[in-house]
Amino acid sequence: MESSNVRGEEAASRTHFMVGGKVRQTIKDIGSVLPEHLPTEKHIKEVKKEIKQQERIEKKKIKESV
């Protein structure tokens, strides 16, 4: 890997923008979906809440079967 001599905020911003553009172009070239077109996922708090609810239901089923 080639070492980069990017120094300073402005140079870093330009490099970041250029690399981001190349990544996006590569995604397009391979025919993949760009990030802004991906479906959204549930928030982690919502997932945790659903897991806790399911655990309560399972515990209740176990108690009722004993």
N, C-alpha and C positions, 0 to 999 in steps of 0.2 A: 504494500500500500504506500502510495506517495504521501510524504509529509507535507502539510499545508502551512504556509506562513501567514495565516490570516491574523491580522492584528487590528484591534480597535472595534468599537461597536458598529460603525458604518460598514466596514469590510465584512464583519460577521453577519450583519443583516443581508448584505448583497449575496454572500455565499449561501446563507440559509435559503433565501428566495430562489437562487439558481438551482440548488440541490432539490428543493421542493418541487420546482417545475420539472426537473428531470425525472423525479420519482413519479409524478403524476403522468408524464408522457409515457413512461415505461408501463404503468398500469393500463393506460389506454392501448398501447401497442400490443400487449398480451391479451387484450380483450376482456380484462377484468372490470369489475364495477368500482367506480370512484367512491371514496368514502361518503360523500354527501348523498349518494344514492343508495346506500346500505340501509336496511330497515333498522329502526331503533330497538334497543333492548330495554327490558324493565330495569328500573332503578334497583340497586343492590338492597336498599332498605325494604322495598316491596317484596323482593325474593326471600329475604330473611323472614319477613312477616309470614309469608305463605308457608315456609318450611316449619316455623313454630306452630302454625295452625294445624298443619298435617301431623306433626308430632303429637299434639294434644289429642287429635282424633284417634291416632293409633293407640295412644296410652289408654284412652277411654274404651276402645274396642277390647283391649287386652284385659282391663279390669272387668268388663261385662262378661267376658268369656270364662273367667275364673270362678 
